[in-house]
Amino acid sequence: MTDQQRKQFDADGHLLLREVIEADEIAVHRRAITEASRRLITEDRPLAERDTYGKAFLQTMNLWLHDDAVKTFVFERKFADIAAALLGVEKVRLYHDQALFKEPGGGPTPWHQDQYYWPLDTDRTITMWMPLVDIDVGMGMLTFAAGSHRGGVVDDLAISDESDQILAKYVKDNSFPVARAESMKAGDATFHLGTTIHTAGENRSNRLREVMTVIYFADGARVTEPRNEHQLADLETWLTPRNPGELADGPLNPILQ
């Protein structure tokens, strides 16, 4: 991590880092994550029968609770050190992990902001997005509106056709540069703030886009009163048994450094 990379992250709200872990390491992690994800996936409808969100990816979360090998990945100190350095904080806690597998023919992920879902009193939140296989733009590359984090949470918008339309217009009206990598190797990673507006394209390939994410927040954050039904669900799922006003330091949110 260089000073220039930190400055770039502060300016853009996202950063691509190459070779965060090496190919032999990611191969081991991939086996554990894909096997755990297959056990936990509950979606069995054909793509054509799903809504926009359902077509965007197959999603499984908090895999670390179900598989010790996946826990090794999620608790990797190197990842947490990068997250803390980019946030400019001493320590970070785990919010949750999630595998995001975009199927061949899977639809685009609508423009959205992650922070909408999180009942926390801090904007020091960050997501690591790491492909487990080599990917290119035809497989659904993560794409960012650079600098969009500075506006905070734009509207009360869950990931949906509505968020895609409203935030696409917001990005255009504010002339935010749209940035994405042309390709990423397994073990590369992007990091983005919770308020950075982002999207991902459809998967036009015949291969599964396998991605693992880990979400972190600054130690010392407190739980807030839920502002929408999704924040209520997050409070009950990821922050239990803490209540609004209390420190977000429950058993599901350990310090990862």
Summary of the structure (lengths in Angstrom):
residues: 257
radius of gyration: 17.1
end to end distance: 16.4
largest distance: 47.5
contacts: 845
relative contact order: 0.23
helix: 35%
strand: 25%
